[in-house]
Structure formats: structure tokens, C-alpha cells
Amino acid sequence: FILSLYSSGLVQLGKVEDPSTGNKSVNIELAQHTIDMIAMLEEKTKGNLNDEETNLFKALLSELRLAFVEAKA
């Protein structure tokens, strides 16, 4: 589920092509919502994840947040 949200975030930030259209476009508001949702899931699952899962959350959020800042610039 998290990887699906991450993929959606990359599409929303224009980093990868939208599979349905084949085009790249940026939707900052939707990307922010997706990032917030992943962050909320990270917070709600804290203490119930193994190290690999925790690191996955951190890596995905870091990459999306960096792409978000780049897209806004």
C-alpha cells in the first residue's frame, strides 16, 4: 500500500509519467495530500514495524519531500 502511495506521489510531482496518459504533470496539492497520508501512516504504525519497514517509510518520505520542494521551486 505504501509503495502504491509513493508511486502516486511521484506521478503527482511529475517525476514519472502518468500510466493512464503517458504524460508528466505536477499537482502540488494532491502530492502534499499523499505525502501527509504516508506521514500519518508512519506515525500510526510507529512501534509496530520492524527496522526494514521503518527505514522504508523514512526513505520514501525523504524522497517525496525532496521532490516536493524541487517541484515547488
N, C-alpha and C positions, 0 to 999 in steps of 0.2 A: 504494500500500500504506500509506504513511504517513498519507494523508488518511483512509483507512478506519479505521486505528487511532485517529486523532484523533476521528473521528465516534463510534466506540465509547466512547472516553473521555468524551465529552460526554454520552452516554446514561447511562453508569455514574455520572456525577456529578450526574445529574438535571437537566442544563441543557436537554436536548431530550427529546422523547417517544421511547420505545422504539418503533420502527416495527412490531414484531410485536404489541405490546399496546396501543399508543396511550397508555400511562401513563408518568409520570415517577417514577423511583425512584433511590435512591442506593445504590451498592455501593462503599464506600470501598476495600475490599481489592482488588477487581478493577480499580478505577480506578488504584490505586497500581501494580499489575502492568502495566497498559497504559502508564502514564507511564514506568515503568522500562524497558519494552521499547523505546519510542521513543527514550529517552535512550541506551540501549545501541546502537541502530542509528545514532544520530547519532555516537557515539564510534567505532564500527567503520567508518563511511564517511568519517571526517574525512580531509581531504586528497584525496578523490576526488570531491568535489562542487563544482559551480560556485557562485558567490555567491548566486544566486537560490535554489538548493536549500538552502544553508547557512542563509540567512535564513528559509526556510520552516520548517526544523527548529526554529530558535530561537523563532520566533513561535508555533508550535503548542505547543511545550513550555511557554513562558511562560504562554500562555492556560490550558492544562490545569493547570499547577501553581497558578495563582491560583484557578481554580475548585475545585481540591482543597482548598486552605486554607479557602475560603469554605464548602465542603460539610462540613468537619470542625468548623466553628465553631458 
